């Protein structure tokens, strides 16, 4: 892979991924963290367009393709080789967006998909790296920290844990694993379009079993329809049903009113979550270094910095002494 373009690392966070998707011009889509792949949990998130799995990279380790898969996936699956370091998060997103006809891509990504339709995987990856839109949206979450590169011990890079994003997405009745570091898309076999996540669950669990029992660094996120839009549609539907009821059907009316109350609560909770995501993303993207520098400078000029440092050291020493006595 190339280091060209200096793509930043992306945090595995649904709020971050949702803003990345929105920044690329795709509306009506959000990302949710998945804590369980049981049907009860997933029913609340449907429709699910694809899954994004984060795991500790241990070298090439694609899942085994289904023994009966003979199709030429390049004819109907958008797959791009990852040729840029740190681009796996955005490529995992694109693997899902580009392979689902129910998602409105917007003008920019629609044109990109058409332009690269006949490209082989390596050229698709190169096109992603050369896209000003995709690169700028990805790097909008770069951390403004001038000390990282200077302080990092290059000799220790080989010992650092590396993490990688891949996607699982149903295409033409089959489940595919799309990993930009693999040679191509992996056909995991036929799947039911409604319950394809059952097969994905089996594959993901098999991947996790290859790690030691102490390994807990996994993350799973689902790309879904915008929950606010979904809840609003459900509210409109039940409100219409309620208005159509006659006065005689009181039991049905109470049932609809109860369902509307639940949906209104979920709607407000979703709006609160979106506001929290927006605030957290603003903090992630803000450069606090000038503020911190000036605060320390002013404290030093007023002769208040050293007393604060001494007080902090004394507090730490006292805590250590109390801990030793226990």
Secondary structure, 3 states (H helix, E strand, C coil): CECCCCCCCCCCCHHHHHHHHHHCCCCCEEEEECCCCCHHHHHCCCCEEEEEEEEECCCCCCCCCCCCCCCCHHHCCCCCCCCECCCHHHHHHHHHHCCCCCCCCHHHHHHHHHHCCCCCHHHHHHHHHHCHHHHHHHHHHCCCCCCHHHHCCHHHHHHCCCEEEEEEEEECCEEEEECCCCCCCEEEEECCCCCHHHHHHHHHHHHHHCCCCCCCCCEEEEEEECHHHHHHHHHHHHHHHHHHCCCCCHHHHHHHHHHHHHHHHHHHHHHHHHHHHHHHHHHHHCCCHHHHHHHHHHHHHCCCHHHHHHHHHHHHHHHHHHHHHC
